[in-house]
Amino acid sequence: MSISPLSSTAPPLTPRLSSCWRDFLADRQLPAALVSGLGSPLNLVMPDRLLRNAEAFTGVYRRLRLRGSLYFAHKANRSTALVRRIAASGFGVDVASVGELQHTLAAGVPGARIMATGPKGDDFLWLSGTAGAIVNADSVAELERLGTLIRRHRLPPVRVMIRLSRFAAVGVSVLSRPSRFGVGADQLDMVLDTLDRYREELVLHGTAFHLDTTGLDEKALAVEGCLMALARCQSKGHTPRAIDIGGGFGIAYLDDPEQWHSYARVLNDSVLGRHAPITWAGYGYGLKAERGAVRGTLGVYPSHRDKAGPAYLEALLACEGPRLRRPLSTMLLESLVELDVEPGRALLDQVGLTLVAVREVRDGPDGSLLVGLDANRHDVSAEEHGVLVDPLLLRADGVPPDEPVRAYLLGNLCLENDLISRRAVHLPATPRPGDLLAFANTGGYFMDFAATDALMQRRAATVAVRPAGQGWRWCLDAEYWPTEGEQ
């Protein structure tokens, strides 16, 4: 078996980067000054980009002549600046905890524009009810608890969505995977019986689903199933008006799609031993070699997607329902049903960036470098979420890059598994202590979703930035207000 020479490494995974972020990183002083003053790691967000992404989704609605609401999935990022920007925009927020609900209300989003999802205790249900939020319920028991709370505390009626799962498709090969969220579609009559008992407390707003998949066929089955359930609810005297299809629209993280396909091929060869190692200790991301063949499933997010964000939504709505064989957008129009969406990652495309200081550089295995960073794998968690992409190098001395290198990125925790990257990343030059690495597109889930203060290490501060003339304006995240700069 021949093995490629060590110099023949996997291709780089170059991140997509908006022109605004390129301009920001081209500023020789500001990134370094911010890290010097506020510490490493440092998260940066551009709130106006969030609004631009939201408007791209509403463009799909206009083209297809649909109506409905967009809810930013708060769990993807806890930035106050971003929620305040949403508050000023007229869009909504999807909250999945009491803390997120309190934060969203305090940021200025009215309760009528809030969707409460996820597991809920009585405190979450009560606050949702008093705020006037829509409650997206996952079970009959949850509806019972909510109805009882509303009745006991004499609160105004609460709008509810019924989240469904396990959709059946007769005569087709599409299957609906199991989900921990939602009531089985075959149990809809139990839901309707519960709603009948709480006619004065609960108002059916619509049906919903949550599917952890990018498969268009499976989601088309769920959309059609929700529409059919809606018709059943209407036949029982309820007046639902919307279906909520959740999120999962995705992001394309890489600049060049061919890099992703090439990397996957080289990783496959590396697992088989036909290529020099490209990961720490032969880590296979779910792949392993057995009897000369690769087994397992590559457990990473597809860093390149042909259709992501609004384009994915448009592709989904062009799909035909597996039963009725008609485009989903047509069925929505003819049913006079509103379409609600809850994007998180897709709304945060190019919204965030994380700066991290280099602490040390030393020799590593296989001719690579070990680069110790002033951050840990929870602070910059792209790889923890299965996204493989290279960081960008900002030289402290401004000297242009010289000789490209590959390096493993080590975190600042005293733990063997604190690797910010298990794959050897590509850098345009050997970094030095004091240099910065910029991790692109970290706004969706990679900034604070997993962040902790383990070992009493610093948690990242967040800064909101925006272009201002020929330069930049910035403020601490909590100090951002959408009225700044208005005349």
PAFIKOL-787885 format. One record per residue (C-alpha): residue number from 1; residue in three letters; x, z, y. Coordinates in nm, 3 decimals. Example, Ala and Ser with C-alpha at 12.3 -4.5 7.8 and 13.67 -1.06 7.14 Angstrom:
# PAFIKOL-787885
(1,ALA,(1.230,0.780,-0.450)) (2,SER,(1.367,0.714,-0.106)) 
# end
This chain:
# PAFIKOL-787885
(1,MET,(0.000,0.000,0.000)) (2,SER,(0.147,-0.101,0.335)) (3,ILE,(0.119,0.129,0.633)) (4,SER,(0.126,0.010,0.992)) (5,PRO,(0.428,0.127,1.190)) (6,LEU,(0.385,0.439,1.399)) (7,SER,(0.397,0.238,1.720)) (8,SER,(0.085,0.051,1.609)) (9,THR,(-0.177,0.303,1.720)) (10,ALA,(-0.549,0.284,1.761)) (11,PRO,(-0.668,0.104,2.075)) (12,PRO,(-0.736,0.306,2.389)) (13,LEU,(-1.092,0.415,2.464)) (14,THR,(-1.111,0.344,2.837)) (15,PRO,(-1.402,0.517,3.013)) (16,ARG,(-1.661,0.343,3.225)) (17,LEU,(-1.618,0.465,3.580)) (18,SER,(-1.836,0.385,3.878)) (19,SER,(-1.682,0.248,4.196)) (20,CYS,(-1.765,0.574,4.377)) (21,TRP,(-1.565,0.781,4.130)) (22,ARG,(-1.280,0.530,4.142)) (23,ASP,(-1.271,0.567,4.519)) (24,PHE,(-1.281,0.946,4.490)) (25,LEU,(-0.992,0.960,4.243)) (26,ALA,(-0.792,0.717,4.459)) (27,ASP,(-0.782,0.985,4.731)) (28,ARG,(-0.434,1.130,4.687)) (29,GLN,(-0.511,1.472,4.832)) (30,LEU,(-0.873,1.576,4.776)) (31,PRO,(-0.891,1.613,4.394)) (32,ALA,(-0.570,1.819,4.388)) (33,ALA,(-0.682,2.028,4.685)) (34,LEU,(-1.016,2.109,4.523)) (35,VAL,(-0.853,2.220,4.197)) (36,SER,(-0.594,2.420,4.389)) (37,GLY,(-0.863,2.604,4.582)) (38,LEU,(-1.138,2.636,4.319)) (39,GLY,(-0.942,2.642,3.994)) (40,SER,(-0.923,2.445,3.672)) (41,PRO,(-1.142,2.325,3.513)) (42,LEU,(-1.355,2.196,3.801)) (43,ASN,(-1.684,2.010,3.764)) (44,LEU,(-1.796,1.759,4.025)) (45,VAL,(-2.141,1.604,4.062)) (46,MET,(-2.284,1.327,4.281)) (47,PRO,(-2.654,1.413,4.330)) (48,ASP,(-2.742,1.079,4.489)) (49,ARG,(-2.635,0.896,4.172)) (50,LEU,(-2.895,1.096,3.981)) (51,LEU,(-3.165,0.960,4.209)) (52,ARG,(-3.033,0.606,4.166)) (53,ASN,(-3.057,0.641,3.787)) (54,ALA,(-3.411,0.777,3.811)) (55,GLU,(-3.515,0.481,4.023)) (56,ALA,(-3.375,0.245,3.759)) (57,PHE,(-3.619,0.399,3.510)) (58,THR,(-3.911,0.356,3.750)) (59,GLY,(-3.808,-0.008,3.784)) (60,VAL,(-3.899,-0.053,3.417)) (61,TYR,(-4.242,0.094,3.491)) (62,ARG,(-4.296,-0.150,3.777)) (63,ARG,(-4.191,-0.454,3.573)) (64,LEU,(-4.429,-0.359,3.291)) (65,ARG,(-4.706,-0.239,3.524)) (66,LEU,(-4.709,0.107,3.365)) (67,ARG,(-4.782,0.445,3.516)) (68,GLY,(-4.637,0.783,3.426)) (69,SER,(-4.396,1.061,3.516)) (70,LEU,(-4.022,1.109,3.478)) (71,TYR,(-3.891,1.459,3.398)) (72,PHE,(-3.520,1.538,3.423)) (73,ALA,(-3.414,1.729,3.108)) (74,HIS,(-3.260,2.037,3.271)) (75,LYS,(-3.070,2.146,2.960)) (76,ALA,(-2.829,1.856,3.006)) (77,ASN,(-2.679,2.017,3.318)) (78,ARG,(-2.738,2.348,3.497)) (79,SER,(-2.630,2.226,3.842)) (80,THR,(-2.843,2.361,4.128)) (81,ALA,(-2.754,2.062,4.343)) (82,LEU,(-2.898,1.820,4.089)) (83,VAL,(-3.225,2.009,4.051)) (84,ARG,(-3.262,2.033,4.430)) (85,ARG,(-3.207,1.658,4.453)) (86,ILE,(-3.482,1.607,4.198)) (87,ALA,(-3.706,1.846,4.395)) (88,ALA,(-3.668,1.629,4.706)) (89,SER,(-3.725,1.306,4.513)) (90,GLY,(-4.074,1.364,4.377)) (91,PHE,(-3.966,1.342,4.012)) (92,GLY,(-4.021,1.623,3.763)) (93,VAL,(-3.808,1.857,3.550)) (94,ASP,(-3.829,1.936,3.178)) (95,VAL,(-3.736,2.302,3.121)) (96,ALA,(-3.662,2.461,2.784)) (97,SER,(-3.625,2.831,2.870)) (98,VAL,(-3.745,3.100,3.109)) (99,GLY,(-3.413,3.079,3.293)) (100,GLU,(-3.443,2.703,3.344)) (101,LEU,(-3.801,2.745,3.464)) (102,GLN,(-3.703,3.013,3.715)) (103,HIS,(-3.409,2.803,3.834)) (104,THR,(-3.626,2.494,3.876)) (105,LEU,(-3.895,2.678,4.071)) (106,ALA,(-3.631,2.838,4.295)) (107,ALA,(-3.478,2.494,4.359)) (108,GLY,(-3.806,2.378,4.512)) (109,VAL,(-3.975,2.189,4.228)) (110,PRO,(-4.349,2.270,4.228)) (111,GLY,(-4.499,2.387,3.901)) (112,ALA,(-4.721,2.078,3.876)) (113,ARG,(-4.404,1.867,3.832)) (114,ILE,(-4.259,2.082,3.554)) (115,MET,(-4.285,2.022,3.178)) (116,ALA,(-4.217,2.329,2.959)) (117,THR,(-4.073,2.231,2.621)) (118,GLY,(-3.878,2.387,2.335)) (119,PRO,(-3.924,2.725,2.162)) (120,LYS,(-4.129,2.963,2.378)) (121,GLY,(-4.180,3.336,2.383)) (122,ASP,(-4.476,3.495,2.558)) (123,ASP,(-4.270,3.540,2.875)) (124,PHE,(-4.201,3.165,2.891)) (125,LEU,(-4.565,3.082,2.823)) (126,TRP,(-4.691,3.327,3.084)) (127,LEU,(-4.458,3.205,3.358)) (128,SER,(-4.542,2.842,3.273)) (129,GLY,(-4.909,2.926,3.306)) (130,THR,(-4.876,3.108,3.637)) (131,ALA,(-4.661,2.827,3.777)) (132,GLY,(-4.906,2.556,3.675)) (133,ALA,(-4.656,2.373,3.453)) (134,ILE,(-4.754,2.146,3.165)) (135,VAL,(-4.685,2.319,2.833)) (136,ASN,(-4.556,2.087,2.560)) (137,ALA,(-4.662,2.279,2.248)) (138,ASP,(-4.494,2.254,1.909)) (139,SER,(-4.744,2.436,1.688)) (140,VAL,(-5.099,2.558,1.649)) (141,ALA,(-4.968,2.914,1.671)) (142,GLU,(-4.814,2.838,2.010)) (143,LEU,(-5.145,2.704,2.136)) (144,GLU,(-5.319,3.019,2.011)) (145,ARG,(-5.069,3.245,2.192)) (146,LEU,(-5.095,3.044,2.512)) (147,GLY,(-5.475,3.041,2.506)) (148,THR,(-5.484,3.417,2.444)) (149,LEU,(-5.242,3.484,2.734)) (150,ILE,(-5.439,3.267,2.976)) (151,ARG,(-5.764,3.436,2.876)) (152,ARG,(-5.622,3.789,2.890)) (153,HIS,(-5.458,3.744,3.231)) (154,ARG,(-5.743,3.533,3.370)) (155,LEU,(-5.510,3.254,3.475)) (156,PRO,(-5.629,2.906,3.573)) (157,PRO,(-5.653,2.652,3.289)) (158,VAL,(-5.317,2.517,3.171)) (159,ARG,(-5.245,2.154,3.089)) (160,VAL,(-5.097,2.112,2.742)) (161,MET,(-4.926,1.833,2.552)) (162,ILE,(-4.939,1.836,2.171)) (163,ARG,(-4.605,1.743,2.021)) (164,LEU,(-4.651,1.560,1.691)) (165,SER,(-4.416,1.475,1.404)) (166,ARG,(-4.418,1.323,1.054)) (167,PHE,(-4.597,1.006,1.152)) (168,ALA,(-4.732,0.803,0.859)) (169,ALA,(-4.692,0.426,0.842)) (170,VAL,(-4.919,0.254,0.591)) (171,GLY,(-4.785,-0.062,0.431)) (172,VAL,(-4.453,-0.066,0.621)) (173,SER,(-4.106,0.055,0.535)) (174,VAL,(-4.049,0.267,0.848)) (175,LEU,(-4.012,0.639,0.777)) (176,SER,(-4.048,0.927,1.022)) (177,ARG,(-3.769,1.178,0.970)) (178,PRO,(-3.843,1.551,0.954)) (179,SER,(-3.820,1.743,1.280)) (180,ARG,(-3.824,2.113,1.361)) (181,PHE,(-4.039,2.024,1.663)) (182,GLY,(-4.405,1.936,1.654)) (183,VAL,(-4.719,1.955,1.443)) (184,GLY,(-4.759,1.711,1.157)) (185,ALA,(-4.972,1.418,1.270)) (186,ASP,(-5.194,1.483,0.968)) (187,GLN,(-5.275,1.829,1.109)) (188,LEU,(-5.427,1.700,1.432)) (189,ASP,(-5.773,1.833,1.341)) (190,MET,(-5.632,2.188,1.330)) (191,VAL,(-5.499,2.135,1.682)) (192,LEU,(-5.837,2.008,1.802)) (193,ASP,(-6.015,2.308,1.646)) (194,THR,(-5.782,2.539,1.840)) (195,LEU,(-5.840,2.352,2.164)) (196,ASP,(-6.214,2.380,2.109)) (197,ARG,(-6.182,2.759,2.089)) (198,TYR,(-5.996,2.765,2.421)) (199,ARG,(-6.190,2.505,2.615)) (200,GLU,(-6.184,2.725,2.928)) (201,GLU,(-5.810,2.799,2.907)) (202,LEU,(-5.638,2.483,2.777)) (203,VAL,(-5.677,2.127,2.904)) (204,LEU,(-5.536,1.855,2.680)) (205,HIS,(-5.304,1.639,2.892)) (206,GLY,(-5.171,1.422,2.610)) (207,THR,(-4.962,1.385,2.295)) (208,ALA,(-4.584,1.380,2.254)) (209,PHE,(-4.295,1.356,2.010)) (210,HIS,(-3.928,1.451,1.985)) (211,LEU,(-3.702,1.244,1.761)) (212,ASP,(-3.325,1.286,1.732)) (213,THR,(-3.256,0.919,1.665)) (214,THR,(-3.164,0.598,1.844)) (215,GLY,(-3.366,0.389,1.597)) (216,LEU,(-3.617,0.169,1.779)) (217,ASP,(-3.836,0.118,1.471)) (218,GLU,(-3.877,0.489,1.413)) (219,LYS,(-3.959,0.555,1.777)) (220,ALA,(-4.205,0.265,1.785)) (221,LEU,(-4.384,0.426,1.490)) (222,ALA,(-4.402,0.754,1.684)) (223,VAL,(-4.531,0.591,2.004)) (224,GLU,(-4.804,0.412,1.812)) (225,GLY,(-4.884,0.735,1.627)) (226,CYS,(-4.922,0.922,1.955)) (227,LEU,(-5.156,0.653,2.089)) (228,MET,(-5.371,0.671,1.777)) (229,ALA,(-5.380,1.051,1.800)) (230,LEU,(-5.481,1.022,2.164)) (231,ALA,(-5.776,0.804,2.068)) (232,ARG,(-5.877,1.062,1.808)) (233,CYS,(-5.866,1.336,2.072)) (234,GLN,(-6.083,1.129,2.306)) (235,SER,(-6.339,1.078,2.031)) (236,LYS,(-6.369,1.458,2.009)) (237,GLY,(-6.459,1.496,2.374)) (238,HIS,(-6.114,1.562,2.523)) (239,THR,(-5.974,1.361,2.814)) (240,PRO,(-5.599,1.323,2.755)) (241,ARG,(-5.420,1.078,2.984)) (242,ALA,(-5.054,1.053,2.877)) (243,ILE,(-4.803,1.036,2.596)) (244,ASP,(-4.458,1.192,2.632)) (245,ILE,(-4.180,1.017,2.437)) (246,GLY,(-3.902,1.261,2.529)) (247,GLY,(-3.546,1.139,2.587)) (248,GLY,(-3.268,0.990,2.377)) (249,PHE,(-3.209,0.682,2.594)) (250,GLY,(-2.833,0.723,2.585)) (251,ILE,(-2.524,0.618,2.780)) (252,ALA,(-2.251,0.360,2.724)) (253,TYR,(-1.932,0.561,2.779)) (254,LEU,(-1.672,0.289,2.731)) (255,ASP,(-1.564,0.010,2.963)) (256,ASP,(-1.496,-0.239,2.682)) (257,PRO,(-1.722,-0.253,2.372)) (258,GLU,(-1.451,-0.416,2.163)) (259,GLN,(-1.234,-0.106,2.202)) (260,TRP,(-1.499,0.096,2.019)) (261,HIS,(-1.527,-0.146,1.729)) (262,SER,(-1.147,-0.172,1.701)) (263,TYR,(-1.107,0.205,1.706)) (264,ALA,(-1.363,0.249,1.428)) (265,ARG,(-1.175,-0.005,1.213)) (266,VAL,(-0.838,0.164,1.269)) (267,LEU,(-0.986,0.509,1.198)) (268,ASN,(-1.120,0.374,0.871)) (269,ASP,(-0.773,0.242,0.778)) (270,SER,(-0.613,0.570,0.884)) (271,VAL,(-0.843,0.770,0.658)) (272,LEU,(-0.744,0.541,0.369)) (273,GLY,(-0.374,0.586,0.449)) (274,ARG,(-0.327,0.222,0.548)) (275,HIS,(-0.247,0.311,0.907)) (276,ALA,(-0.034,0.582,1.067)) (277,PRO,(-0.233,0.899,1.150)) (278,ILE,(-0.434,0.875,1.473)) (279,THR,(-0.601,1.216,1.451)) (280,TRP,(-0.489,1.577,1.426)) (281,ALA,(-0.411,1.669,1.063)) (282,GLY,(-0.587,1.355,0.943)) (283,TYR,(-0.927,1.459,1.078)) (284,GLY,(-1.180,1.192,0.979)) (285,TYR,(-1.488,1.270,1.193)) (286,GLY,(-1.697,1.288,0.877)) (287,LEU,(-1.505,1.022,0.682)) (288,LYS,(-1.282,1.089,0.381)) (289,ALA,(-1.101,0.884,0.120)) (290,GLU,(-1.217,0.893,-0.241)) (291,ARG,(-1.067,0.664,-0.508)) (292,GLY,(-0.943,0.411,-0.257)) (293,ALA,(-1.270,0.390,-0.063)) (294,VAL,(-1.403,0.558,0.249)) (295,ARG,(-1.692,0.797,0.189)) (296,GLY,(-1.914,0.989,0.425)) (297,THR,(-2.072,0.910,0.761)) (298,LEU,(-1.888,0.869,1.090)) (299,GLY,(-2.021,1.171,1.278)) (300,VAL,(-1.969,1.057,1.635)) (301,TYR,(-2.183,0.927,1.918)) (302,PRO,(-2.159,0.547,1.958)) (303,SER,(-1.938,0.542,2.268)) (304,HIS,(-2.055,0.190,2.337)) (305,ARG,(-2.424,0.096,2.322)) (306,ASP,(-2.558,-0.252,2.389)) (307,LYS,(-2.877,-0.103,2.530)) (308,ALA,(-2.877,0.235,2.698)) (309,GLY,(-3.075,0.420,2.964)) (310,PRO,(-3.350,0.212,3.126)) (311,ALA,(-3.254,-0.093,2.915)) (312,TYR,(-3.319,0.109,2.599)) (313,LEU,(-3.661,0.216,2.732)) (314,GLU,(-3.748,-0.146,2.806)) (315,ALA,(-3.635,-0.253,2.459)) (316,LEU,(-3.847,0.019,2.299)) (317,LEU,(-4.159,-0.081,2.491)) (318,ALA,(-4.108,-0.443,2.382)) (319,CYS,(-4.124,-0.335,2.016)) (320,GLU,(-4.442,-0.389,1.820)) (321,GLY,(-4.630,-0.099,1.669)) (322,PRO,(-4.581,-0.117,1.289)) (323,ARG,(-4.954,-0.087,1.219)) (324,LEU,(-5.122,-0.281,1.498)) (325,ARG,(-4.838,-0.536,1.543)) (326,ARG,(-4.872,-0.543,1.920)) (327,PRO,(-4.609,-0.461,2.188)) (328,LEU,(-4.611,-0.095,2.282)) (329,SER,(-4.626,-0.176,2.653)) (330,THR,(-4.941,-0.383,2.593)) (331,MET,(-5.106,-0.101,2.398)) (332,LEU,(-5.025,0.147,2.676)) (333,LEU,(-5.173,-0.085,2.940)) (334,GLU,(-5.488,-0.156,2.745)) (335,SER,(-5.540,0.211,2.664)) (336,LEU,(-5.496,0.310,3.031)) (337,VAL,(-5.247,0.571,2.908)) (338,GLU,(-4.963,0.704,3.121)) (339,LEU,(-4.609,0.714,2.981)) (340,ASP,(-4.398,1.026,3.042)) (341,VAL,(-4.023,1.036,2.970)) (342,GLU,(-3.768,1.319,2.969)) (343,PRO,(-3.420,1.165,3.007)) (344,GLY,(-3.125,1.400,3.038)) (345,ARG,(-2.801,1.223,2.945)) (346,ALA,(-2.928,0.886,3.072)) (347,LEU,(-3.021,1.027,3.415)) (348,LEU,(-2.672,1.175,3.441)) (349,ASP,(-2.485,0.850,3.378)) (350,GLN,(-2.188,0.846,3.622)) (351,VAL,(-2.321,1.161,3.794)) (352,GLY,(-2.044,1.399,3.683)) (353,LEU,(-1.668,1.420,3.642)) (354,THR,(-1.441,1.708,3.538)) (355,LEU,(-1.089,1.774,3.665)) (356,VAL,(-0.846,1.975,3.452)) (357,ALA,(-0.491,2.085,3.531)) (358,VAL,(-0.202,2.022,3.290)) (359,ARG,(-0.027,2.348,3.191)) (360,GLU,(0.244,2.234,2.953)) (361,VAL,(0.378,1.932,2.767)) (362,ARG,(0.577,1.948,2.444)) (363,ASP,(0.660,1.743,2.138)) (364,GLY,(0.397,1.716,1.868)) (365,PRO,(0.363,1.570,1.520)) (366,ASP,(0.390,1.201,1.439)) (367,GLY,(0.585,1.121,1.754)) (368,SER,(0.295,1.222,1.978)) (369,LEU,(0.282,1.476,2.259)) (370,LEU,(0.098,1.807,2.283)) (371,VAL,(-0.055,1.852,2.627)) (372,GLY,(-0.182,2.201,2.703)) (373,LEU,(-0.466,2.209,2.956)) (374,ASP,(-0.610,2.480,3.177)) (375,ALA,(-0.949,2.446,3.006)) (376,ASN,(-1.090,2.478,2.656)) (377,ARG,(-1.303,2.268,2.424)) (378,HIS,(-1.621,2.434,2.552)) (379,ASP,(-1.542,2.347,2.915)) (380,VAL,(-1.487,1.979,2.840)) (381,SER,(-1.701,1.929,2.532)) (382,ALA,(-1.733,1.552,2.500)) (383,GLU,(-1.565,1.551,2.162)) (384,GLU,(-1.763,1.855,2.051)) (385,HIS,(-2.068,1.633,2.107)) (386,GLY,(-1.911,1.342,1.923)) (387,VAL,(-1.808,1.129,2.223)) (388,LEU,(-1.458,0.983,2.199)) (389,VAL,(-1.305,0.862,2.526)) (390,ASP,(-0.968,0.885,2.702)) (391,PRO,(-0.915,1.088,3.020)) (392,LEU,(-0.755,0.950,3.336)) (393,LEU,(-0.419,1.077,3.461)) (394,LEU,(-0.368,1.182,3.823)) (395,ARG,(0.002,1.235,3.896)) (396,ALA,(0.077,1.525,4.127)) (397,ASP,(0.375,1.342,4.280)) (398,GLY,(0.191,1.013,4.319)) (399,VAL,(0.455,0.829,4.114)) (400,PRO,(0.299,0.527,3.938)) (401,PRO,(0.264,0.540,3.557)) (402,ASP,(0.557,0.415,3.356)) (403,GLU,(0.554,0.433,2.975)) (404,PRO,(0.217,0.480,2.798)) (405,VAL,(0.199,0.767,2.550)) (406,ARG,(-0.047,0.914,2.304)) (407,ALA,(-0.119,1.284,2.313)) (408,TYR,(-0.331,1.558,2.162)) (409,LEU,(-0.506,1.774,2.420)) (410,LEU,(-0.490,2.148,2.357)) (411,GLY,(-0.721,2.408,2.508)) (412,ASN,(-0.629,2.741,2.665)) (413,LEU,(-0.787,2.967,2.401)) (414,CYS,(-0.573,3.153,2.149)) (415,LEU,(-0.751,2.977,1.865)) (416,GLU,(-0.614,2.719,1.622)) (417,ASN,(-0.924,2.502,1.657)) (418,ASP,(-0.925,2.488,2.038)) (419,LEU,(-0.849,2.117,2.053)) (420,ILE,(-1.009,1.930,2.341)) (421,SER,(-0.929,1.611,2.151)) (422,ARG,(-0.867,1.583,1.776)) (423,ARG,(-0.775,1.220,1.826)) (424,ALA,(-0.456,1.110,1.996)) (425,VAL,(-0.570,0.998,2.341)) (426,HIS,(-0.396,0.726,2.539)) (427,LEU,(-0.235,0.814,2.872)) (428,PRO,(-0.055,0.570,3.102)) (429,ALA,(0.247,0.802,3.133)) (430,THR,(0.380,1.135,3.013)) (431,PRO,(0.193,1.403,3.210)) (432,ARG,(0.375,1.690,3.377)) (433,PRO,(0.262,2.047,3.453)) (434,GLY,(0.059,2.033,3.772)) (435,ASP,(-0.082,1.688,3.705)) (436,LEU,(-0.457,1.649,3.664)) (437,LEU,(-0.662,1.484,3.394)) (438,ALA,(-0.999,1.347,3.501)) (439,PHE,(-1.268,1.332,3.233)) (440,ALA,(-1.527,1.072,3.326)) (441,ASN,(-1.905,1.090,3.282)) (442,THR,(-1.922,1.457,3.180)) (443,GLY,(-2.250,1.526,3.364)) (444,GLY,(-2.473,1.497,3.056)) (445,TYR,(-2.410,1.794,2.822)) (446,PHE,(-2.029,1.800,2.857)) (447,MET,(-1.988,2.036,3.155)) (448,ASP,(-2.172,2.356,3.082)) (449,PHE,(-2.395,2.309,2.777)) (450,ALA,(-2.142,2.492,2.556)) (451,ALA,(-1.928,2.663,2.821)) (452,THR,(-1.837,3.029,2.766)) (453,ASP,(-1.600,3.284,2.916)) (454,ALA,(-1.431,3.351,2.581)) (455,LEU,(-1.102,3.544,2.610)) (456,MET,(-1.199,3.602,2.975)) (457,GLN,(-1.085,3.252,3.062)) (458,ARG,(-1.215,3.093,3.380)) (459,ARG,(-1.545,2.906,3.365)) (460,ALA,(-1.559,2.590,3.569)) (461,ALA,(-1.693,2.598,3.921)) (462,THR,(-1.916,2.306,4.021)) (463,VAL,(-1.886,2.108,4.343)) (464,ALA,(-2.126,1.851,4.486)) (465,VAL,(-1.959,1.552,4.653)) (466,ARG,(-2.082,1.249,4.843)) (467,PRO,(-1.923,0.964,5.039)) (468,ALA,(-1.909,1.019,5.415)) (469,GLY,(-1.780,0.731,5.622)) (470,GLN,(-1.425,0.656,5.511)) (471,GLY,(-1.391,0.992,5.336)) (472,TRP,(-1.581,1.251,5.137)) (473,ARG,(-1.791,1.558,5.197)) (474,TRP,(-1.817,1.836,4.944)) (475,CYS,(-1.972,2.178,4.901)) (476,LEU,(-2.013,2.437,4.631)) (477,ASP,(-2.299,2.351,4.399)) (478,ALA,(-2.519,2.640,4.517)) (479,GLU,(-2.467,2.539,4.880)) (480,TYR,(-2.598,2.184,4.839)) (481,TRP,(-2.926,2.100,5.011)) (482,PRO,(-3.082,1.752,5.003)) (483,THR,(-3.157,1.774,5.378)) (484,GLU,(-2.788,1.769,5.470)) (485,GLY,(-2.702,1.466,5.677)) (486,GLU,(-3.063,1.374,5.756)) (487,GLN,(-3.139,1.275,6.112)) 
# end
